[in-house]
């Protein structure tokens, strides 16, 4: 896997580090993923907070609805999510997993894999080249 990235500080110059980033990730199977993130701007109305497109369809969310459309479907299926605080939900889920002795949705392995992508993105932005994504876990 490899990544290429551009980072910038557009508006939040009082803080250390960038406030916006775009990262391209090429996975081992050839699939390319794009991550665009910014703390600098309020999202435009109608902008998804999350979207994924794959062989079988697409998935988007604006944080209050989740829409999916299977390839060939004329219209998406829309699920109303209601208003939630995603950080509180994430912490609550983790706490319940610890208290109940169950596996959380995401473990340290997924977190370490994401860290590898982030480190490669920083390396790419620093060097201006495509950077290999390091394997930070011994067994994949």
N, C-alpha and C positions, 0 to 999 in steps of 0.2 A: 504494500500500500504506500501511497505517496500523497503529499499535499502541497498546494501552493496558496499563498495568502497575500493580501494587502491589508494593512492596518492604518488607521488615521485618527487624529484628534481634531474634530470639527468644532465643537462647542464647549466641551467640558475641560478647558485647559487648566482649571484649578486642581484637577486630580492627576495623579501619577498614572501614566499609561494611556492607552488608546480608548476612545469612546465608540469606535466603529470598526468593523472588520468584515471582510469577505474571504471565505475559504473554499477552495475546491479540493475534494478528496477523491482520488482514484483508488477504488477497492481492487483486491486481487482478481476478482472476476470481471473487471473492466467497467463496472458500474461507476458513474461519476456522481458524487453528491455535492450540493452547494449549501453553504451556511452563510447567511447574511445577518448580521446583528448590529445593533446600535443602541447605546444608552443616550445618544445625543438628541434624538428627535422623537416627538410624539408620532405614532403611526398615523398615516392618512386614513380617513374613513374608508371602510371596505377592505382594508389591508389585512390579509391573513397573518396571524401570529405564528402559524405553523402550516406547512404544506408538504406533501410527499406525493410523488408521481412514480408509478411503477408499471410493470408489465400488465397487471390485471386491473389497474384503475388509479384513482387519485383520492387523496384524503386532505381536507383542509379544516382549519379551526380558527375562529376569531376570539377564542377564549370563552364564549357563551354558547356557541353551537359547534357541532362537529358534523361535517358533510363528507360523504363518500360517494363516489360514482364508479361503478364497475365499467370496464371498457365495454362499449356498445350500449350502455344505458342512456336513454335520452335525457333524463333528469337525475340529479343527485338525491340521495337519501339524506335528510337533515335531522339530526338529533339535538334537541335543546338540552344544554348542560346546566343552565342556571349560573349564577355568579358564585365563584369560589375564589379563595385565596390560594393559588397554587403552591406557594411556599409553606403555608400552614398545612395544607393537605399532604405535601411531601414529608414534612417532619412528623405529622401525625401517623402516617403510614409506617414510617421507620420505627417510631416509638411502639406502635402496636405490634410490629414484627418482633421487636426485642422482647416485649412483655409476654407475647404469646408463643415465642420460640419458633416463629415461622420465617420462611425465606422472604425477604423483601423483593419487590418487583425488580429492583436493580441492586446488584451486589457490588462489592469492591472491585470485582473483575471488570465489570462494565465501566466503572469509574476510572480504573487504570487504563483501559482501552481508550477512553475519551481523552485522558491526560496525554497519551501518546499522540493523538491527533493535534491537540493544542500545542504541544512542544514542537511538532513538525511545522505547524502553521507559523509559530514564532521564528523558527529557523528559516523558513522560506521568506518571510517578510524581512528578516535581517540580511539574508544573502541575495535576495532577488532571484532565487532559483527554486526549482521543485525539490522538496525535501522528502526523504524516506520517512515513513512513520515507524518509530521504534517499537519493537515488541517489548513491553515492560513487564509482561508476565511470563514465567518460565513455561507453563503448559497452556496452550491455547485451546 
